[in-house]
Amino acid sequence: MKRRHHEEHINHERWAIPYGDLITLLLALFVVMYAVSAVNETKFKVMAQSINEAFNGTGKVIEPIREATPAAQVPLPNQSRAPAAAPIARIDVPVPPRNLPLPGHEGAAAERQEAASTNTAMAANTTVGKTEDASLSQISDEVKRAMKPLIDKSLVNVRQTPDWLEIEVKTDMLFPVGVARLQAPADDVLRKLAGILAPFPNPMRIEGYTDNTPIATPTFPSNWELSAARAATVARLLTTTGVDPHRVGIVGWGEFRPIVANDTDDGRNRNRRVLIVVMSDKAAPSRFYSDAAAAPAGGNR
């Protein structure tokens, strides 16, 4: 008996399988491209640093944690430069009462001479205070005139108190990220500031600040080293452009003196800064002078 032959039906939907595979591959490609394009800058820096240390080694030594080791102390906020702080008042010591002599007695002339000397000393102190305030005001006016375009762009800020003048420069204009080498535009700005500051005898200190982005390189183990190195770079340029080096000191505050929160890119940008603090003589400690005898009265604070 002859077997009946069944015809096979032609499958017209075979194209769906390679088409589905193609769509899946395209989806995976776009996902990978999106993931590569969205780079987290902080994680990328940490990854790059880890790869660099893996190939080149690191100079850091990891020490075991000891139970008796006290916790590192974070510097307290700087209360001495709060804008609301008032200058220390001058205290006059009262003269012990004496029996007044009769008119025409020789002691009366001595009393009048002593009173005149006291009034002269008080007038001299008042004159010195006005002179110091005038010098800070003169520096402030000259800096504002010279830096007006940068002040309008919020790249330079000038603030004055009775005892010091602050010239704040954003580090984005001074330094590339993570280094303490000056950029080309910063050289002209700092030379102008040096030309203004050089004729005045006021002591000053250069303060460096960073944001809270961690850094751990052989050159800068932490933000303290980075901020101090940036302050030293600015101080070196000022002193090689006319400012007396005996007047200049440096401070590195690292990430521990933010003026705003580090939650956003704009906040971190505002916290990265260098401060040139010009002090009046009455507010400067005697260690700012090469000769202690040149320090003003009441300067050992």
Disulfide bonds with the S-S distance in Angstrom:
none
